[in-house]
Amino acid sequence: MSDDRGQALVLAVLAVAIAAATVVGLLAAEDRILGDARDRRAGEAAVEAAGAALADAQVDRIPSRHDGGAGARAAPTRSALDALITDPLVLERSRRAADALSAANGGPPTEGLTIGVGAGTLEIAVSVGAHQVRASIETTCCRR
């Protein structure tokens, strides 16, 4: 009878070890999944913050965007948009806004903020964790 008890004990220990390994694996997977979702959310917030800072700069710095007079406003020129997106102050404000909102959403600091001029848009891309998030801002609209 002692042989049966010994075999049962070995099987019980093996079952507990398998259960423990499964729990540890599930916890690790849960951490990866939640971390990925947090980074994705932080990236979306970061690119929106950078876009808001860029839109504010567009209104403030491009003469055709000012709220000064009545009538239709002209679309900004390509050279005005190029000057805007290469201005170090605009880039730094956009980067700071992106970092602040990424941190507020539990994400890591942003990396590789890029701003480009598209066809009637300003294109923004930022990396947060393993995610690169993009957004566009129309250049033909402005606040009234």
Secondary structure as the mmCIF struct_conf table of DSSP 4:
data_model
#
loop_
_struct_conf.conf_type_id
_struct_conf.id
_struct_conf.beg_label_comp_id
_struct_conf.beg_label_asym_id
_struct_conf.beg_label_seq_id
_struct_conf.end_label_comp_id
_struct_conf.end_label_asym_id
_struct_conf.end_label_seq_id
HELX_RH_AL_P HELX_RH_AL_P1 SER A 2 ARG A 61
HELX_RH_3T_P HELX_RH_3T_P1 PRO A 63 ARG A 65
BEND BEND1 ASP A 67 ASP A 67
BEND BEND2 GLY A 69 GLY A 71
HELX_LH_PP_P HELX_LH_PP_P1 ALA A 72 THR A 77
HELX_RH_AL_P HELX_RH_AL_P2 ARG A 78 THR A 86
HELX_RH_AL_P HELX_RH_AL_P3 PRO A 88 ALA A 104
TURN_TY1_P TURN_TY1_P1 ASN A 105 GLY A 106
HELX_LH_PP_P HELX_LH_PP_P2 GLY A 107 THR A 110
STRN STRN1 GLU A 111 VAL A 117
BEND BEND3 ALA A 119 GLY A 120
STRN STRN2 THR A 121 VAL A 128
TURN_TY1_P TURN_TY1_P2 GLY A 129 ALA A 130
STRN STRN3 HIS A 131 GLU A 138
BEND BEND4 THR A 139 THR A 140
#
